[in-house]
Amino acid sequence: MRAIVGFVVLVCTIACSSVSFAGTGRLIAIGDEWLLSDLAFTAQPAQTTQLTDNISKFFTDGIPSRMLVWSTSPPVGGNVRGVLGTGLKNRMQALGHTWEVNPSITFTPANLRNYRAIFLSGGWSSGTLATLEAYLRDGGNVLVMAGTGDWGSAAAEASAWNPFLNKFGLAFGNTWFAAGSGLLSVPTLPSGNPLGKLLTNVQWGYGQTVTKTQANNPLVEIAVYGDFTGFSPLLGTGAVQPIIGTLNITTKCIGDLNDDGIVDDADFVIFVQAYNLLLCDDPAMPAGCPSDFNGDGMVDDADFSIFIQPYDLPICL
């Protein structure tokens, strides 16, 4: 076994928190499907259009793009909701985007790469969370909506989505809240996040919170908070609740070998295993030889010098 030259003790005392994968993938999690419903476009067209425009800009930087919609959520009370609404479709098309709803394609990474963004809500039948994760890590954009009831309960809906969302620092809450006697126009708090730009109200029914699970990850944000003061029932945590969360993936964080958003001792264990194998063509070396940071065909002291740099930065770039 080779010893790393000059290595005595390596401890990451700073949470070098950055999720940085290939491409510029972005994730939006919205806690209630009524925000983009046809009813929302009818009840408060200016605000719903503003939210749609913010989403479009966040995902595409204003470039007309091909969008994919997956959902089997049925209408409620005659109102089309989630990502299936005509109002959402018309606005996205007016912005120059191609809007394809439940097309007859197989839900595979190769097929998904044909789309700049994927919109999902409620029940959907043709795909896996692993495929969605691969698409996002590859630079795609994903929007998911909760609060649909299509999974039977708030907890079941959260359980369906959180294995995916948790990998990127977000989570849906386990409880529906603040329905009152019907759909509500809920004030939002001022937000510096692009999704909150010029947004003052959203349409809300029985929805779920969107929380941040990676406290030290600066790329994960709660983009929009709703002020449910005076509405009932409410969560025990108060009237102001997080309702839209975002993740902005940038570039790959060198040294984050297990893709958990930080460079720490777990990554060092992986690196040492590759370092002891040395040659990238060793059959025991992980596919792609990810620890060979300088691409010279071996994992050696030069790669170790690259690897230790993220430990010295508060944010891994």
C-alpha positions, 0 to 999 in steps of 0.5 A: 500500500502506498503512503500519500506523500506529506499526508499526516492528518487531514480533517475537513473542519469547514462544511465545504458545501456546494452541490456542483455537477456537470451542466447548469441543472436547476430544481424547483419544488412547489408545495401545492399544485394550485399555484399553476392551475387554470383556476390560478390563471383565472383568479389572479392572472397577473401573479400566476403569469409572473410566477410562470415567467419567473420559472421560464427565466430560471430554467432557460435564461429566456431562450425558447426551449423544448419542455416535457410535462408528465402527470396523470393528475385528474381535474378537481371540481372541473379545474385542471391543476398542476402542470396540465393546465391550459393557462400554463401551456399557453403562457409557456408557448407564448414565451416561445417554448415547445410544450409536450404533454405525456408524449409516447416516449420511454422515460430514459436519460437519453430521451430526457436529454432532448428536453430543457426542462421536465414538469411533474405533478401528482401521479405520473406513470412512466419513469423512475426517480433514479432517471430523474436524478441522472437527468438533473445531474446531467444539466437538465431542469426539473419542477415538481409539485406536491399537494395533489392528493394523488398519492392518498395522503400528504405523507405518502406524497412526500415519501414518493418525492423525498428520496429524489428531493433529499439528494438535492437538499430539499423536502416536501412536508408530511402535512396538508395545511391552510385550506380554509373554506376553499382555495386561497390567495395567499400573500408571499414575503418579499424574496431575492430569489429569481422565482420570487421576483415581483410575486406578491400572491399565490393561489393555494389549496391543501398544500405542503411545505418545502423545506431545506435539508442541507443547511450549509449548501448555499445553492439550495434556497427557499425561494418563496414563503407564504403568509397564511395569517388568519387562515386555518388549519395551520401548521404548529410552526406558525403562519409563515411557511416555506412553499417554493424551494430551489436548487441551482447546480453549477459546475462539478465540485472536484473532490466530491467523489460521493456526490453528496454536496460536500468534500469530507472524510467520506470522499477521502476514503474513496480517494485513498482506495483509488490512490492505492490502486494507482493506475486507471486501467486497473480492473478494480478502479471505479469506472471513469477513474473519477479520482484522476483529477488531472487526467494523466491515467493514474491517481497519484500525489498530483491528484492528491494536491488537487483533492485537498484544495476544497478542504480549505474553502468555505464553498467548494467551487 
